[in-house]
Amino acid sequence: LNTAKPDLVLVHGDTSTTFAGALAAFYHQVKVGHVEAGLRTWDKYSPFPEEMNRTLVGDIADLHFSPTKANADNLRREAIMGDIFITGNTAIDAMQYTVKPNFVFPTALLNELDFQNHRIIAVTCHRRENYGKPMEDIMHAILEIVETHPDVEVVYPVHLSPVVRECAFPILGGHDRIHLIDPVDVEEMHNLISRCYMVMTDSGGLQREAFFAQKPCVTVFDYVGWPETMRDHCNQLAKPDKADILAKLSVPVTFDPAYQPFGDGHSAEKIVEKIKEFLQ
């Protein structure tokens, strides 16, 4: 910041680096723009530490770029300082760039999957809040759904956390229709989501991306990060309990192509325009 002397620092999301970047800019009296502003659970320990990161960034930021109307309404309820804009979500911009019909997966196994004739479930599971028995129950639910449905395969890029790997591999390893692979980059994940039958996750971002790709999602967590995705059961909230997960996996889903709560894929352009106006 001392070297570049920026007119504005742009931070994204709710990671600890997001908060650190905003705080450093504030200490240097540099203006801050927050992309993906206004997500709230009003529980400072869930998600942890993301809820407090994004809340504190909200108190610092001068420009708030909210993905949805609900996110902007959250900020207005808090009487937040600065200008609030509804821009849509930049992840949707990214998916329109990353998802390609002729995409070749760098992970060779993914090129061998039969997406047409098999029901491929893309799985992620890594939340600290699910560590221990909840995560074991999630793994046993995955195992049961595969063993009771011969046409189902699971692709699970396993987080590098030792806690996650020590849970996943003993329960799910060695099954010919459960593919435990190393973490993949965003292009591979987006193309996997666009081709799979459904998504099962405890991640916030994948809920939104599955919805845009019109893939049913089961979120195994305490809350849904993106309530907009719950319309017509497109995103089901499940407890980390085998019976509840299996029940939610079988709920019928209907997508309305006209309902696009995360914008039109031009979020970044709208953000750039608002920044230009602000800096004039």
Buried (B, 14 or more C-beta within 10 A) or exposed (E): EEEEEEEBBBBBBBBEEBBEBBBBBBEEEBBBBBBBBBBBBEEEEBBEBBBBBBBBBBEBBBBBBBBBEBBBBBBEEBEBEBBBBBBBBBBBBBBEEBBEEEBEBEBEEBEEBEBEEBBBBBBBBBBBBBBEEBBBBBBBBBBBBBEEBEEBBBBBBBBEEEBBBEBBEEBBEEBEBBBBBEEBEEBBBBBBBBBBBBBBBBBBBBBBBBBBBEBBBBBBBBEBBBBBBBBEEBBBBBBBBBEBBBEBBEEEBEBEEEEBBBBEBBBBEBBEEBBEEBEE
